[in-house]
Amino acid sequence: MIQAQQLTKHYGTKTAVSDATFTAHAGKVTGFLGPNGAGKSTTMRMAMGLDKPSEGSITINGKPLAAHKAPLREVGALLDARAAHPNRSARAHLSALAATHGIPKKRVNDVLELTGIAAVAHKPIKGYSLGMGQRLGIAGALLGDPETLIFDEPVNGLDPEGVKWVRQLCRALAAEGRTVFISSHLMSEMAQTADHLVVIGRGRVIADAPIDQLLNSTGDHRVRVRTDSAAQLVGALNGPGVTIVERDSTLLEVSGLSSRQIGQLALENRILVTELTPVAVTLEDAYLNLTKTEVEYQSGETLDAAEGSK
């Protein structure tokens, strides 16, 4: 379990993390989301003892990492896939880590096989692709067979097969009762991987909830309606709290009414409806709604909007 209590980190006059409190529980995959510069990597570095909190604390299984007698057996982390000597081979790199932590040599072979890089384990790391480097970083994190895993953007550079493998690995580790704390910018992947989400913006925790609860809390529930009598249906549906967007001459997107209510109103007004589809709220929708005021750099108008203003 990872616990942050009023965790704060200042770099001079800049506050990277501010009064962050959250828990990543054992047996679950906890997703850690936020815009660039939100404080995700700083938080993970503090968990690993690489940065010291200015205030507050972050503990792993009840203690700061430095207080554990065998840290690599307690927590494994992938924070920087390039954190290995480029002229060493993967086997030499992992063997050195194992030797300094009293880990049997057999475990090196196990993680090389598990991560799919056994065939290139003798080659210098400097020749590895980004995806291979990520796999090596994951192998290092798994080396001590720890109860807690911290992965910062583990699917960066991986092909679709590799992305799926990381997802399945995280789910399997959590199913074994381990704590898995993972950051990613791939919303669709996080939606399939995480049980719980912690969202951070400008160093502050702005959401901490099970993924289903976060999706249901957005209030952005829409229904796609297709009909050849769009204008007539708009008149029938309009009312307090109802928003209707005309996507084209036959397609409406309705908020504020359920698909059942829309169907009933269409029937009462003798309007033929050829499509009535609830639009599921995606994690990307929920995330963008939560963080829309928390990004460090706001984008300007879209190209279409800019063209339309000419």
Backbone as numpy.savetxt, mean C-alpha at the origin, in Angstrom:
# Nx Ny Nz CAx CAy CAz Cx Cy Cz
4.22 -7.58 16.25 3.37 -6.39 16.25 4.26 -5.14 16.25
3.86 -4.17 15.47 4.55 -2.88 15.43 3.62 -1.84 16.03
4.13 -1.06 17.00 3.32 -0.03 17.64 4.04 1.31 17.59
3.38 2.30 17.04 3.88 3.67 17.05 3.02 4.48 18.01
3.67 5.22 18.90 2.95 6.04 19.87 3.47 7.48 19.78
2.61 8.36 19.29 2.95 9.79 19.17 4.32 9.99 18.52
4.58 9.19 17.50 5.88 9.19 16.84 6.08 10.48 16.05
7.20 11.14 16.31 7.50 12.42 15.66 8.97 12.45 15.26
9.23 13.01 14.08 10.62 13.16 13.63 10.80 14.51 12.96
11.73 15.30 13.50 12.09 16.59 12.93 13.46 16.50 12.27
13.60 17.12 11.13 14.90 17.34 10.51 15.09 18.85 10.43
15.76 19.41 11.41 15.86 20.87 11.46 14.49 21.47 11.66
14.10 22.35 10.75 12.79 23.00 10.85 11.69 22.19 10.16
12.06 21.13 9.47 11.07 20.31 8.75 10.60 19.16 9.62
9.30 18.95 9.68 8.72 17.82 10.42 8.33 16.75 9.42
9.03 15.61 9.47 8.75 14.51 8.53 7.62 13.63 9.01
7.53 13.41 10.32 6.46 12.61 10.93 5.97 13.36 12.15
4.64 13.45 12.31 4.07 14.27 13.37 3.03 13.51 14.18
3.37 13.15 15.41 2.41 12.60 16.38 1.66 11.39 15.81
2.39 10.50 15.14 1.77 9.34 14.50 1.57 8.20 15.50
0.34 7.72 15.60 0.01 6.60 16.47 -0.77 5.57 15.66
-0.27 4.34 15.61 -0.95 3.26 14.90 -0.36 1.93 15.36
-1.03 0.84 15.00 -0.56 -0.51 15.32 -0.69 -1.40 14.09
0.38 -2.13 13.78 0.33 -3.19 12.76 0.30 -4.52 13.51
-0.81 -5.24 13.38 -1.04 -6.43 14.19 -0.47 -7.69 13.56
-0.13 -8.64 14.42 0.31 -9.95 13.96 -0.85 -10.66 13.25
-0.51 -11.45 12.24 -1.52 -12.20 11.51 -2.24 -11.40 10.45
-1.77 -10.16 10.21 -2.40 -9.30 9.21 -1.35 -8.64 8.34
-1.75 -8.33 7.11 -0.94 -7.48 6.25 -1.45 -6.06 6.43
-0.61 -5.19 6.94 -0.98 -3.78 7.13 -0.33 -2.97 6.02
-1.15 -2.34 5.20 -0.65 -1.48 4.14 -0.37 -0.09 4.67
0.73 0.49 4.24 1.15 1.82 4.69 1.19 2.72 3.46
0.22 3.63 3.36 0.04 4.42 2.15 0.22 5.90 2.45
0.61 6.63 1.40 0.73 8.08 1.52 1.45 8.64 0.32
1.25 9.92 0.02 1.93 10.56 -1.11 3.43 10.58 -0.90
4.18 10.89 -1.95 5.61 11.08 -1.82 5.89 12.17 -0.80
6.86 11.91 0.07 7.21 12.89 1.09 6.29 12.91 2.29
5.39 11.92 2.39 4.42 11.91 3.49 5.02 11.45 4.81
6.17 10.74 4.76 6.80 10.25 5.97 6.83 8.74 6.10
6.47 8.02 5.03 6.43 6.55 5.11 7.82 5.97 5.34
8.78 6.33 4.50 10.12 5.76 4.63 10.77 6.17 5.94
10.54 7.41 6.38 11.09 7.87 7.66 10.54 7.03 8.80
9.25 6.73 8.76 8.64 5.90 9.80 9.26 4.52 9.82
9.44 3.93 8.64 10.04 2.60 8.56 11.49 2.61 9.04
12.22 3.66 8.72 13.61 3.78 9.18 13.66 3.90 10.71
12.71 4.61 11.29 12.68 4.69 12.75 12.35 3.34 13.37
11.45 2.59 12.73 11.14 1.25 13.23 12.37 0.36 13.25
13.25 0.56 12.26 14.46 -0.27 12.15 15.65 0.32 12.89
15.44 1.42 13.61 16.53 2.00 14.39 17.54 2.77 13.57
17.22 3.06 12.31 18.15 3.79 11.45 18.02 5.29 11.65
16.87 5.74 12.12 16.65 7.14 12.51 16.07 7.13 13.92
16.46 8.11 14.72 15.97 8.19 16.09 14.78 9.14 16.16
13.67 8.72 16.77 12.52 9.62 16.90 12.89 10.89 17.66
12.34 12.01 17.24 12.50 13.25 18.00 11.61 13.21 19.24
10.45 12.60 19.10 9.51 12.42 20.20 8.75 11.12 19.96
8.14 10.59 21.01 7.35 9.37 20.87 8.22 8.14 20.68
7.58 7.06 20.24 8.30 5.79 20.12 7.68 4.91 19.05
8.48 3.96 18.58 7.97 2.90 17.72 8.66 1.60 18.14
7.86 0.60 18.48 8.40 -0.65 19.01 7.98 -1.83 18.15
8.77 -2.88 18.23 8.48 -4.14 17.56 8.38 -5.22 18.61
7.21 -5.80 18.71 6.92 -6.81 19.74 7.28 -6.29 21.13
6.90 -5.04 21.38 7.02 -4.46 22.71 8.33 -3.77 23.03
9.32 -3.82 22.12 10.62 -3.21 22.40 11.12 -2.45 21.18
11.96 -1.44 21.40 12.68 -0.88 20.26 13.57 -1.96 19.65
13.82 -1.88 18.38 14.58 -2.94 17.71 15.93 -3.18 18.38
16.61 -2.12 18.80 17.94 -2.27 19.40 17.92 -3.06 20.70
16.76 -3.17 21.34 16.67 -3.89 22.61 16.54 -5.40 22.42
16.32 -5.84 21.19 16.22 -7.28 20.92 17.62 -7.89 20.79
17.80 -9.08 21.33 19.12 -9.71 21.31 19.52 -10.17 19.92
18.56 -10.58 19.11 18.86 -11.06 17.75 17.92 -10.35 16.79
18.24 -9.10 16.43 17.30 -8.29 15.63 16.88 -8.94 14.32
17.80 -9.58 13.59 17.44 -10.15 12.30 16.48 -11.33 12.44
16.49 -11.96 13.61 15.53 -13.04 13.87 14.18 -12.47 14.32
14.19 -11.23 14.76 12.97 -10.59 15.25 12.21 -9.88 14.13
12.96 -9.18 13.27 12.34 -8.39 12.19 13.24 -8.43 10.96
12.60 -8.60 9.81 13.32 -8.53 8.55 12.77 -7.38 7.74
13.65 -6.63 7.07 13.19 -5.43 6.37 13.82 -5.31 5.00
13.03 -4.83 4.07 13.51 -4.38 2.76 13.21 -2.90 2.68
14.23 -2.09 2.90 14.08 -0.64 2.81 14.78 -0.08 1.58
15.87 -0.72 1.18 16.64 -0.27 0.03 17.27 -1.49 -0.61
16.77 -1.87 -1.79 17.26 -3.08 -2.46 18.72 -2.95 -2.88
19.24 -1.73 -2.92 20.63 -1.52 -3.34 21.62 -1.58 -2.19
21.12 -1.87 -0.99 21.98 -1.87 0.20 22.78 -3.16 0.30
23.60 -3.41 -0.70 24.48 -4.57 -0.72 25.69 -4.21 -1.56
26.85 -4.78 -1.24 28.08 -4.47 -1.98 27.93 -4.96 -3.42
28.10 -4.07 -4.40 27.82 -4.45 -5.80 28.73 -5.54 -6.35
29.92 -5.70 -5.78 30.85 -6.71 -6.31 30.69 -8.07 -5.64
29.87 -8.14 -4.62 29.59 -9.43 -3.99 28.51 -10.18 -4.76
28.51 -11.47 -4.61 27.40 -12.26 -5.14 26.28 -12.27 -4.12
25.10 -12.67 -4.57 23.96 -12.76 -3.65 24.25 -13.77 -2.54
24.88 -14.87 -2.90 25.19 -15.90 -1.89 26.17 -15.36 -0.85
27.19 -14.63 -1.32 28.18 -14.08 -0.38 27.54 -13.04 0.54
26.67 -12.21 -0.04 25.99 -11.18 0.75 25.13 -11.81 1.85
24.33 -12.79 1.47 23.44 -13.43 2.45 24.24 -14.26 3.46
25.31 -14.89 2.99 26.14 -15.69 3.91 26.79 -14.81 4.97
27.21 -13.61 4.59 27.79 -12.69 5.56 26.76 -12.27 6.60
25.54 -11.96 6.14 24.47 -11.62 7.08 24.18 -12.78 8.03
24.13 -13.99 7.48 23.84 -15.17 8.30 24.93 -15.40 9.35
26.19 -15.25 8.93 27.30 -15.50 9.85 27.32 -14.53 11.02
26.95 -13.27 10.76 26.98 -12.26 11.83 25.78 -12.36 12.76
24.78 -13.15 12.39 23.59 -13.28 13.23 23.35 -14.72 13.71
24.34 -15.58 13.50 24.23 -16.96 13.98 23.14 -17.75 13.30
22.93 -17.47 12.02 21.90 -18.16 11.25 22.55 -19.29 10.45
22.00 -20.50 10.47 22.60 -21.63 9.76 22.75 -21.36 8.26
23.82 -21.91 7.65 24.07 -21.71 6.22 22.94 -22.26 5.36
22.28 -23.30 5.83 21.17 -23.87 5.06 20.09 -22.84 4.79
19.92 -21.91 5.70 18.88 -20.90 5.53 19.16 -20.01 4.32
20.45 -19.81 4.01 20.81 -19.03 2.82 20.27 -19.71 1.57
20.48 -21.02 1.47 19.96 -21.77 0.31 18.44 -21.70 0.27
17.80 -21.78 1.44 16.34 -21.76 1.49 15.78 -20.46 0.91
16.33 -19.32 1.33 15.77 -18.04 0.88 16.15 -17.75 -0.58
17.28 -18.25 -1.02 17.64 -18.09 -2.44 16.63 -18.83 -3.32
16.26 -20.03 -2.90 15.26 -20.80 -3.65 13.89 -20.14 -3.56
13.53 -19.72 -2.36 12.21 -19.13 -2.14 12.00 -17.88 -2.99
13.03 -17.08 -3.14 12.90 -15.82 -3.88 13.21 -15.96 -5.36
13.59 -17.15 -5.80 13.79 -17.39 -7.23 15.09 -16.88 -7.81
16.10 -16.64 -6.98 17.37 -16.14 -7.51 18.53 -17.12 -7.29
18.21 -18.37 -6.98 19.26 -19.36 -6.74 20.15 -19.54 -7.97
19.55 -19.47 -9.16 20.31 -19.71 -10.39 21.35 -18.63 -10.67
21.15 -17.43 -10.09 22.11 -16.33 -10.33 22.81 -15.93 -9.03
22.75 -16.79 -8.03 23.29 -16.45 -6.72 24.79 -16.25 -6.72
25.48 -16.79 -7.74 26.95 -16.67 -7.80 27.41 -15.42 -8.55
26.48 -14.72 -9.18 26.85 -13.56 -10.00 26.93 -12.29 -9.16
27.79 -11.33 -9.57 27.89 -10.07 -8.84 26.56 -9.32 -8.83
26.24 -8.72 -7.71 24.97 -8.03 -7.55 24.87 -6.83 -8.49
26.00 -6.24 -8.87 25.96 -5.06 -9.75 25.35 -5.37 -11.11
25.30 -6.65 -11.49 24.69 -7.03 -12.76 23.21 -7.36 -12.65
22.65 -7.22 -11.46 21.25 -7.57 -11.26 20.33 -6.48 -11.80
19.20 -6.88 -12.31 18.16 -5.92 -12.68 17.52 -5.40 -11.40
16.68 -4.37 -11.54 15.99 -3.82 -10.38 15.12 -4.88 -9.72
14.43 -5.67 -10.52 13.57 -6.71 -9.97 14.36 -7.78 -9.23
15.50 -8.17 -9.77 16.36 -9.16 -9.09 16.89 -8.59 -7.78
17.21 -7.30 -7.79 17.66 -6.66 -6.57 16.58 -6.66 -5.50
15.32 -6.45 -5.92 14.21 -6.51 -4.98 14.08 -7.91 -4.38
14.23 -8.92 -5.21 14.15 -10.31 -4.72 15.27 -10.60 -3.72
16.46 -10.07 -4.00 17.57 -10.26 -3.06 17.26 -9.56 -1.74
16.71 -8.34 -1.81 16.34 -7.64 -0.58 15.32 -8.40 0.23
14.35 -9.01 -0.44 13.34 -9.82 0.25 13.99 -11.06 0.87
14.95 -11.66 0.14 15.67 -12.81 0.69 16.39 -12.44 1.97
17.01 -11.25 1.99 17.68 -10.79 3.20 16.71 -10.58 4.34
15.54 -10.06 4.03 14.53 -9.84 5.07 14.03 -11.14 5.67
13.95 -12.18 4.85 13.44 -13.48 5.31 14.51 -14.34 5.96
15.76 -13.93 5.87 16.88 -14.79 6.27 16.77 -15.29 7.70
16.41 -14.42 8.63 16.33 -14.82 10.04 15.02 -15.47 10.43
14.15 -15.74 9.45 12.82 -16.32 9.69 12.08 -15.51 10.76
11.99 -14.18 10.57 11.47 -13.30 11.64 9.96 -13.33 11.76
9.49 -12.84 12.91 8.06 -12.75 13.17 7.45 -11.48 12.56
8.31 -10.51 12.23 7.84 -9.23 11.72 8.58 -8.89 10.44
7.84 -8.49 9.41 8.43 -8.11 8.12 8.02 -6.69 7.78
9.00 -5.89 7.35 8.76 -4.52 6.91 9.27 -4.39 5.49
8.37 -4.12 4.56 8.72 -4.02 3.14 8.36 -2.63 2.62
9.35 -1.90 2.14 9.12 -0.58 1.54 9.16 -0.74 0.02
8.02 -0.62 -0.62 7.87 -0.75 -2.08 8.52 -2.05 -2.61
8.10 -3.21 -2.11 8.76 -4.46 -2.50 8.52 -4.89 -3.94
7.47 -4.37 -4.60 7.19 -4.81 -5.97 7.81 -3.88 -7.00
8.57 -2.88 -6.56 9.22 -1.95 -7.48 10.17 -2.70 -8.42
9.91 -2.59 -9.71 10.78 -3.23 -10.70 10.44 -4.67 -11.03
9.45 -5.24 -10.37 9.08 -6.63 -10.63 8.11 -6.73 -11.80
8.19 -7.83 -12.53 7.24 -8.08 -13.61 5.93 -8.61 -12.99
4.87 -8.76 -13.79 3.59 -9.19 -13.22 3.67 -10.48 -12.42
4.48 -11.42 -12.87 4.62 -12.68 -12.12 5.25 -12.41 -10.76
6.24 -11.51 -10.74 6.91 -11.17 -9.49 5.99 -10.42 -8.54
5.17 -9.53 -9.08 4.21 -8.79 -8.26 3.23 -9.77 -7.60
2.75 -10.71 -8.38 1.82 -11.72 -7.84 2.51 -12.56 -6.77
3.78 -12.89 -6.99 4.54 -13.68 -6.01 4.66 -12.93 -4.68
4.98 -11.64 -4.74 5.09 -10.84 -3.51 3.75 -10.81 -2.78
2.66 -10.63 -3.54 1.33 -10.63 -2.92 1.07 -11.94 -2.19
1.33 -13.05 -2.85 1.08 -14.35 -2.25 2.00 -14.60 -1.06
3.25 -14.13 -1.16 4.19 -14.27 -0.06 3.70 -13.51 1.17
3.28 -12.28 0.98 2.81 -11.47 2.12 1.59 -12.10 2.77
0.65 -12.58 1.94 -0.53 -13.22 2.49 -0.16 -14.50 3.27
0.79 -15.26 2.73 1.21 -16.51 3.39 1.91 -16.21 4.71
2.76 -15.19 4.74 3.46 -14.83 5.97 2.46 -14.40 7.05
1.47 -13.60 6.67 0.46 -13.18 7.63 -0.36 -14.36 8.13
-0.66 -15.30 7.22 -1.44 -16.48 7.60 -0.70 -17.34 8.63
0.62 -17.23 8.66 1.43 -17.94 9.65 1.48 -17.22 10.99
0.80 -16.08 11.07 0.75 -15.33 12.32 1.79 -14.23 12.43
2.48 -13.93 11.35 3.51 -12.89 11.38 2.89 -11.52 11.13
3.62 -10.50 11.51 3.24 -9.12 11.23 3.88 -8.71 9.91
3.07 -8.23 8.96 3.59 -7.79 7.67 3.17 -6.34 7.47
4.17 -5.46 7.36 3.95 -4.02 7.23 4.56 -3.60 5.90
3.72 -3.14 4.98 4.17 -2.98 3.59 3.68 -1.65 3.01
4.59 -0.95 2.34 4.19 0.26 1.61 4.23 -0.03 0.12
3.35 0.64 -0.62 3.33 0.48 -2.07 2.54 1.61 -2.68
2.91 1.97 -3.92 2.14 2.95 -4.68 1.14 2.29 -5.62
1.15 0.95 -5.68 0.24 0.23 -6.55 -1.06 -0.04 -5.80
-2.05 0.82 -5.99 -3.30 0.71 -5.24 -4.04 -0.59 -5.53
-4.06 -0.99 -6.81 -4.78 -2.21 -7.16 -4.15 -3.42 -6.48
-2.84 -3.41 -6.34 -2.15 -4.52 -5.69 -2.37 -4.49 -4.18
-2.32 -3.32 -3.60 -2.54 -3.21 -2.17 -3.96 -3.64 -1.80
-4.91 -3.36 -2.68 -6.30 -3.75 -2.43 -6.44 -5.27 -2.34
-5.58 -6.00 -3.05 -5.63 -7.45 -3.04 -4.76 -8.06 -1.94
-3.89 -7.26 -1.34 -2.90 -7.79 -0.40 -3.20 -7.45 1.05
-3.61 -6.20 1.32 -3.70 -5.72 2.70 -5.03 -6.08 3.37
-4.96 -6.30 4.68 -6.15 -6.47 5.51 -6.53 -5.14 6.16
-5.52 -4.36 6.46 -5.69 -3.12 7.22 -4.83 -2.05 6.57
-5.28 -0.80 6.65 -4.54 0.29 6.02 -4.26 1.41 7.01
-3.04 1.91 6.96 -2.67 3.13 7.65 -2.28 4.12 6.56
-2.97 5.25 6.51 -2.69 6.27 5.49 -2.10 7.49 6.18
-0.98 7.96 5.64 -0.28 9.09 6.22 -0.17 10.21 5.20
-0.32 11.43 5.65 -0.21 12.59 4.78 0.46 13.73 5.52
1.51 14.28 4.93 2.30 15.35 5.58 2.71 14.96 6.99
3.07 13.67 7.14 3.58 13.18 8.41 2.53 12.80 9.43
1.24 13.05 9.14 0.17 12.76 10.08 -0.64 11.55 9.62
-1.08 10.73 10.57 -1.97 9.61 10.23 -3.35 10.18 9.96
-3.85 9.95 8.73 -5.17 10.48 8.37 -6.22 9.38 8.22
-5.79 8.12 8.27 -6.74 7.00 8.27 -6.04 5.78 8.85
-6.77 5.01 9.63 -6.24 3.80 10.26 -7.43 2.87 10.44
-7.64 1.96 9.48 -8.87 1.16 9.48 -8.71 -0.09 8.63
-9.57 -1.10 8.87 -9.62 -2.23 7.94 -9.95 -1.74 6.54
-9.44 -2.42 5.54 -9.59 -1.93 4.16 -11.06 -1.82 3.75
-11.90 -2.77 4.15 -13.31 -2.71 3.79 -13.99 -1.49 4.41
-13.64 -1.20 5.66 -14.22 -0.04 6.33 -13.81 1.25 5.65
-12.56 1.32 5.23 -12.08 2.53 4.57 -12.79 2.73 3.24
-12.98 1.64 2.49 -13.68 1.75 1.20 -15.13 2.18 1.39
-15.78 1.66 2.42 -17.20 1.98 2.64 -17.41 3.36 3.23
-16.35 3.97 3.75 -16.50 5.26 4.41 -16.38 6.44 3.46
-16.05 6.19 2.21 -15.83 7.31 1.29 -17.12 8.01 0.91
-18.25 7.31 0.95 -19.51 7.91 0.57 -19.68 8.09 -0.93
-18.70 7.63 -1.70 -18.74 7.82 -3.16 -19.35 6.58 -3.82
-20.65 6.38 -3.60 -21.33 5.21 -4.14 -22.15 5.65 -5.36
-21.79 5.10 -6.50 -22.41 5.53 -7.76 -23.04 4.35 -8.48
-23.96 4.68 -9.39 -24.62 3.66 -10.21 -24.56 4.11 -11.66
-24.11 3.23 -12.54 -24.12 3.49 -13.98 -25.49 3.09 -14.53
-26.11 4.02 -15.27 -27.44 3.76 -15.83 -27.41 4.08 -17.32
-27.82 3.11 -18.12 -27.87 3.34 -19.57 -29.32 3.27 -20.05
-29.71 4.28 -20.82 -31.07 4.36 -21.33 -31.11 5.23 -22.58
-32.07 4.96 -23.46 -32.24 5.80 -24.64 -33.09 7.04 -24.32
-33.59 7.12 -23.08 -34.42 8.26 -22.65 -33.73 8.98 -21.50
-32.48 9.40 -21.74 -31.67 9.97 -20.67 -32.29 11.22 -20.06
-32.76 12.14 -20.90 -33.32 13.39 -20.38 -34.55 13.12 -19.52
-35.40 12.19 -19.96 -36.60 11.85 -19.21 -36.24 11.22 -17.87
-35.20 10.35 -17.87 -34.80 9.69 -16.63 -34.16 10.68 -15.65
-33.38 11.62 -16.17 -32.80 12.65 -15.30 -33.91 13.38 -14.56
-34.99 13.74 -15.25 -36.11 14.42 -14.62 -36.76 13.59 -13.55
-36.83 12.27 -13.78 -37.46 11.37 -12.82 -36.58 11.16 -11.58
-35.27 11.21 -11.76 -34.35 10.91 -10.66 -33.96 12.12 -9.84
-34.02 13.29 -10.42 -33.56 14.50 -9.73 -34.29 14.71 -8.41
-33.50 15.08 -7.39 -34.09 15.33 -6.08 -33.00 15.70 -5.09
-33.36 15.99 -3.85 -32.37 16.35 -2.83 -31.33 15.24 -2.63
-30.07 15.63 -2.62 -28.99 14.67 -2.37 -28.62 13.80 -3.55
-29.25 14.02 -4.71 -28.97 13.21 -5.90 -28.08 14.00 -6.85
-27.00 13.35 -7.30 -26.10 13.95 -8.28 -26.10 13.08 -9.53
-26.28 13.69 -10.68 -26.31 12.93 -11.94 -25.29 13.53 -12.90
-24.40 12.68 -13.40 -23.41 13.09 -14.39 -23.73 12.37 -15.69
-23.88 13.14 -16.77 -24.16 12.55 -18.09 -22.84 12.24 -18.78
-22.51 10.94 -18.85 -21.25 10.52 -19.47 -21.32 10.59 -20.99
-22.46 10.25 -21.56 -22.71 10.45 -22.99 -24.23 10.52 -23.17
-24.71 10.45 -24.39 -26.14 10.67 -24.64 -27.02 9.58 -24.05
-26.44 8.42 -23.75 -27.26 7.32 -23.22 -26.80 6.84 -21.84
-25.69 7.37 -21.34 -25.11 6.85 -20.10 -25.08 7.91 -19.01
-25.69 7.58 -17.86 -25.70 8.45 -16.70 -24.92 7.78 -15.56
-24.34 8.60 -14.69 -23.71 8.11 -13.47 -24.40 8.82 -12.31
-25.05 8.04 -11.46 -25.95 8.60 -10.44 -25.39 8.34 -9.05
-25.33 9.37 -8.22 -24.97 9.24 -6.81 -26.16 9.69 -5.97
-26.35 9.04 -4.83 -27.43 9.44 -3.93 -28.65 8.56 -4.00
-28.69 7.62 -4.94 -29.78 6.65 -5.05 -29.18 5.26 -5.26
-29.81 4.25 -4.69 -29.37 2.87 -4.92 -29.86 2.40 -6.28
-29.28 1.31 -6.78 -29.72 0.77 -8.06 -31.19 0.34 -7.97
-31.62 -0.15 -6.82 -33.02 -0.55 -6.65 -33.95 0.66 -6.75
-33.56 1.77 -6.11 -34.38 2.98 -6.17 -34.47 3.53 -7.59
-33.34 3.48 -8.30 -33.32 3.97 -9.68 -34.23 3.11 -10.56
-34.12 1.80 -10.39 -34.95 0.89 -11.17 -36.43 1.10 -10.90
-36.77 1.34 -9.63 -38.17 1.56 -9.27 -38.71 2.85 -9.90
-37.91 3.92 -9.85 -38.34 5.19 -10.44 -38.46 5.08 -11.96
-37.54 4.33 -12.58 -37.63 4.14 -14.03 -38.90 3.38 -14.39
-39.23 2.36 -13.60 -40.44 1.57 -13.85 -41.69 2.44 -13.69
-41.73 3.24 -12.63 -42.89 4.09 -12.39 -43.10 5.10 -13.51
-42.01 5.52 -14.16 -42.11 6.50 -15.24 -42.05 5.85 -16.62
-42.16 4.52 -16.65 -42.20 3.75 -17.90 -41.01 4.09 -18.81
-39.83 4.10 -18.18 -38.58 4.37 -18.91 -37.79 3.07 -19.00
-37.40 2.68 -20.21 -36.61 1.47 -20.41 -35.16 1.73 -20.03
-34.64 0.91 -19.13 -33.23 0.99 -18.72 -32.53 -0.28 -19.20
-31.42 -0.10 -19.93 -30.71 -1.27 -20.47 -29.45 -1.63 -19.67
-29.06 -0.76 -18.74 -27.94 -1.08 -17.84 -28.18 -0.40 -16.51
-27.90 -1.15 -15.42 -28.05 -0.62 -14.07 -26.95 -1.29 -13.24
-25.79 -0.63 -13.15 -24.61 -1.26 -12.56 -24.03 -0.43 -11.42
-24.07 -0.95 -10.19 -23.38 -0.26 -9.09 -21.89 -0.19 -9.39
-21.30 0.97 -9.16 -19.86 1.16 -9.39 -19.13 0.99 -8.06
-18.31 -0.03 -7.98 -17.58 -0.29 -6.73 -16.55 0.81 -6.50
-16.46 1.25 -5.27 -15.42 2.22 -4.90 -14.09 1.50 -4.86
-13.11 1.99 -5.57 -11.79 1.36 -5.59 -10.91 1.95 -4.49
-9.85 1.23 -4.17 -8.91 1.75 -3.19 -8.27 3.04 -3.69
-8.04 3.12 -4.99 -7.47 4.34 -5.55 -8.41 5.53 -5.33
-9.73 5.32 -5.53 -10.71 6.37 -5.28 -10.64 6.84 -3.83
-10.66 5.86 -2.91 -10.66 6.18 -1.49 -9.36 6.88 -1.09
-8.25 6.38 -1.61 -6.94 6.97 -1.29 -6.84 8.41 -1.79
-7.24 8.64 -3.03 -7.16 9.99 -3.58 -8.08 10.95 -2.84
-9.22 10.45 -2.41 -10.14 11.29 -1.64 -9.54 11.68 -0.29
-8.85 10.73 0.34 -8.24 10.99 1.65 -7.05 11.94 1.55
-6.28 11.80 0.48 -5.00 12.52 0.41 -5.02 13.73 -0.51
-6.18 14.12 -1.02 -6.22 15.17 -2.03 -5.68 16.51 -1.52
-5.73 16.73 -0.21 -5.18 17.97 0.34 -3.83 17.76 1.01
-3.27 16.54 0.90 -2.05 16.21 1.62 -0.83 16.06 0.72
-0.99 16.18 -0.60 0.14 16.00 -1.50 1.04 17.22 -1.43
2.35 16.97 -1.59 3.32 18.05 -1.49 3.27 18.98 -2.69
2.99 18.39 -3.87 2.92 19.18 -5.10 1.59 18.93 -5.78
0.81 19.97 -5.96 -0.49 19.85 -6.61 -0.32 19.96 -8.12
-0.91 19.03 -8.87 -0.86 19.09 -10.32 -1.79 20.19 -10.81
-1.50 20.70 -12.01 -2.35 21.72 -12.61 -3.53 21.08 -13.31
-4.13 21.82 -14.23 -5.28 21.30 -14.96 -4.87 20.12 -15.81
-5.83 19.23 -16.08 -5.57 18.16 -17.01 -5.47 18.73 -18.42
-4.92 17.94 -19.31 -4.77 18.39 -20.68 -6.11 18.74 -21.30
-7.11 17.88 -21.04 -8.44 18.12 -21.61 -9.02 19.44 -21.10
-8.86 19.66 -19.78 -9.41 20.89 -19.21 -8.70 22.10 -19.77
-7.37 21.97 -19.92 -6.61 23.09 -20.45 -6.99 23.39 -21.89
-7.20 22.31 -22.68 -7.59 22.51 -24.07 -8.96 23.16 -24.14
-9.85 22.75 -23.21 -11.20 23.28 -23.25 -11.29 24.74 -22.88
-10.24 25.24 -22.18 -10.29 26.63 -21.75 -9.72 27.58 -22.79
-9.17 27.04 -23.87 -8.59 27.89 -24.89 -9.64 28.57 -25.73
